[in-house]
Amino acid sequence: MSVQAALVAATRRLIAAEIPNAAGDARALMAEALGILRDRLTLEAARALTPAEVSRFDGYIDRRLMREPVSHILGRREFYGREFAVSAHVLDPRPETEILIEAALQEHAGKILDLGTGSGCILLTLLAETPGAIGVGTDISGEACDVARANAVALGLGKRATILEADWAAGVEGPFDLIVSNPPYIALSEMAGLAPEVRDWEPYGALTDGADGLMAYRSIAEAAPQLLRPGGRLMVEIGPTQGEAVAALFCFVGFEGVRVISDLDGRDRVVSVRMPL
C-alpha cells in the first residue's frame, strides 16, 4: 500500500469515528511513522510503505481511535514556537495559554515563579524569551516535575530553571518579580462536558479541583503576597466565566492594579494583579 492510499484509508476511519481534525491527525501520525517532517509527506506519497511502517502507522491510528490525543502518541506538543515533551502526567500546552505568555513578557521579570508548572511550558518559555532570567516551577506531581526537568534540559535552560515537587508554594522562598500559574480551573460539574481527549487522557488534578474550579486561586491568593516583591505581578490563566470571581479573591488579600485580559475570541483568559509598592 502506498503512503497516499494508507492516509486516505486512515482518514476515512477517523472520520467514521467522528474524530476531530481527522485528515490532519492522519498526516501527523503518518509523518511520525515514517520518521519524516510533515511537509515531506507529499514527496513520499507514491511510494510503498514497508511492513514496519504499516505496523507503526496502524498502531498510531488505533490509539487515536481510542481518543488518545495526538500529542500523547507523539510524546510532544508545540507551544510558542518550541517543542515540549508531554505525557499523560501533564496538561497539554494550549494556544490559549500564549495569552498569559504575552502578558507576562511585558513585565521583563528577572525572577519568576510558576505554580503548578506541569510540562514547564510557561516557565521555560518565559525564561527562553527573557535572557538572564531565572525561575522556579512547582508541581505536586513528581512525574510532572520529571517532564518539566527534561524539557528544561532539552531547551538549554537546566541551569536557569529549578523544578520543585511541592504543593503550590510550600517550601518556596521569594521574593519573585512575577508569579504565573495555569491552575486547575474546571468545575467538577463541567468535567462531563469535556472532549474525551481531555477528560479521559489528561491528568484529572490538572483539570479540576473537584469542586467549584476556584480552589487553586484561593491557595494562590493566600501564598502569593509573601512571595512577591513590592510592585511584583501575579498572573493566572482562568476559565472564561471566572474573571470577576478570581479578581475579587486577589483584591481581598490586598492586590491592586487588576486587569482581566481577553483571548483572541474575546473571552476572559488571564487575571493580572500587582503587589502594592
N, C-alpha and C positions, 0 to 999 in steps of 0.2 A: 504494500500500500504506500502511496506517495504521501509526502508531508501535507500537501493540499487536501487530498482525499480524507486523511485522518482528521485534519482540522474541521472539515465540513461535517463529518460524521459526529465528532465530539460536540461541536456547536449545536447540532440538532438534538443530541442527548440532553445537553444542558438546558436548551430552550424548552424541551418537553417536560423537564423537571422544574420549570419556572425559576431557573437560576438567573439572578440579575447579571447584566453585562456578559452574557454567555459567550459572544464572539471574542471579546477582549480577554476574558478569563482563559478561553481555549488557547489563544495565541500566547499568552504569558506562560502557560503551563507547557506548551509545545517548545517554546524557546528554552525553558528550563530543562526539559527532557533532552534536547539536542545540545545543551551547553553553549548556546549562542545568544547574542543580543536579539531582542525582539525585532528590531528594524532589519535584521538579516533574514527573516523568515521568507520574504518574497524571493530572495535569491535561492533558497533551498526548496521552494515549493514543489518542484517537479521530481525531485529525487526520491528514491525509495527509502523508507525507514528500515533500519536494521531491527532484528528481533529484540535486542536490548532496548532500543529507543521506543519501540512499540510497547514493551512491558512497562517502562518508566512512565510514558505518557498515559497509558490506560490506568495505571495506578493513581496518577495525579487526578485524572478525571473522576475516577471512582470516589476519591476523597472529596472532591468538590461537590459531587452529587450528594454527599452526606452533609453538605452545607459547611464544611470546613473552609475557613477563609483562605483565599489565595495566599495571603501573606504568611499564614501558618505553614502552608505547603512549601512555599519558597524559603521560609525562615527569615524573611526580611521585608522591610517596608520603607519606601522613600518618604522623607519629611524635610521640608525646607531645603531641598536640593542635595540632601545627603542620605545615605543608605544606613538604616538601623536594623540590627538583628532584633527579631521579635520571636516570641514563643507563646504558648498557652498561659504563661505565668505573668504576662504583662499586657496592658492595654495597647491596642494598635495605635500608633500615631495617626492623627487625623488632620485633614486640611484645615478644619475649623480652629485647631489649636494654633495655627500660624498667626491668627489674630492676636493671641497672647504674646507670641514671639515679637511681632511687630511693635506692640505697645511697650514691651519690656526693653527692647533695644533702644528706645528713646531715652532711657534712664542712664545709659552709659555706666552701668554699675560695675564696681571693681570686685565686690564680694557678694555672691549670690547663694541663696538657699532655695532648694526645690523640694517641697514636701510631697511625699508620695511619688517619687521620681519614676517608678516603673522602668521602662526601657532607657530612661535617661534622656529622651529626645529633647525635652525642654531645656534642661540644664546644659546639656552638651552643645545644643545649637547656640544658646546664648554665649557660652564660652568660646565656641568656634568663631562667632561673629564679633567678639569683643576681645581683641588681643590683650593679653596680660591679666585678664580677669581670672579669678579663682572661684570655686564653688563647692557646695556640699549638697548631695542628694540623699534623702532618706526614704526608706520604704520598709514596711513591716514584713514584707516577704523576702526571705533570703534568696529564693530563686530569682525574684525580680532584681535584687541587688547584683546577682551574678551576671544577669543580662546587661544591666547598666554598666558594670565594670568592664565587660567585654567590649561594649560599644565605645567606652571612653578610650580604651587602648587602641581599638581599630581606627579611631578618629585622631589619634595622636594627642589625646587630652588626658592621659592617665596621670600625669603629674600635676594637673590643674584641677582635677575633679576628685573629690573624696566621696565615696558612696558608703553610707552607714545603714545597717539594719536597725531600724528604730521605729517606734510608734509615733508618727508625726515628728515633733521636735524634741522628743525625750532624749536627754543627754547632749543636745546640741548647744554649743556656746557661740554667742554672737560677739559683736554686733555685725549685721549684714546691711548692705546698701539696698538690697532688693530681695524680697521673698516672693516666690511664684509657686503656683500649685494648680494641678488639674485633678481635683479630688473626685471621689465617687459621689455623683450628684443626682443619680436617677432614683426616684422614689420607688419603694417596693411595689406600689400599686401600678407602676408604669412598666415593670420588667416584662410582663407577659406580652406586651405590645412590641417589643424589640424584634428586629430581624434575627432569625436563627443563628446567623453567622456571629452575631454579637452575644445574644442571650445564652447560647449553648456552648460557645467556644472561648469567649474571653473571660478573664478571672472575675468571679462574682463580686469579690470585695473591691475591685477597681471600678465596678459599675455602680453599685448601690450600697448604701449604708444599712439596708434592711429596714429603713424607717421612712422618714419624710424627705430624704435627699439633702438635708441641711446639717446633719450631724458633723460632718467633716469641717464645715465652715465654722461651727461653734468651737471645735477643737483648735482650729487655726486662729480664730479671734482671741482665744484665751492665751495662746502661746506667743503669737507674733509680736505684741508690744514689748516683750522682754528681749526680743532678738533683733529688732531693727534699730538702727541709729536714728537720731533725730532727723527728720526730713526724709527718711527712707521710705520706699514704696512697697506695698503689698498688692499683688495682682493675682487674681484667681479666675480660672475658667468656670462658667456657670451654665446651667440649663436655661433655655430661652424664656422661662417664666420666673426666674429666680432673682432677677436683678434687684428689685426693691427689697426683698427679704434679706439677701446677703449684704447689701449696702447698710441696712438697718443694724444687722448684727455687728458690723465693723464700727459703725458710728457709736454704738452703745458702749464700746470699750475704749473710745477716745480717738479713733482715727478721724481724719478730715480730708478735704480735697477729693470727694467722691466723684468718680467717673464711671459710667456704665457704657461700655464700648460695644457697638453692634458688629455683627459679621456681615459678609457680603450680601446675605439675604435679608438684612435689616433686623435680625433677631438679636436680642441681648446675648452677649457671648463672654464678656470679661468685666469684672468689677475691679477697679483700681482705687486704692486709698493711700493716703500719706500719713506718716507718723508726724505729729506736731514737732516743731523746732523747739 
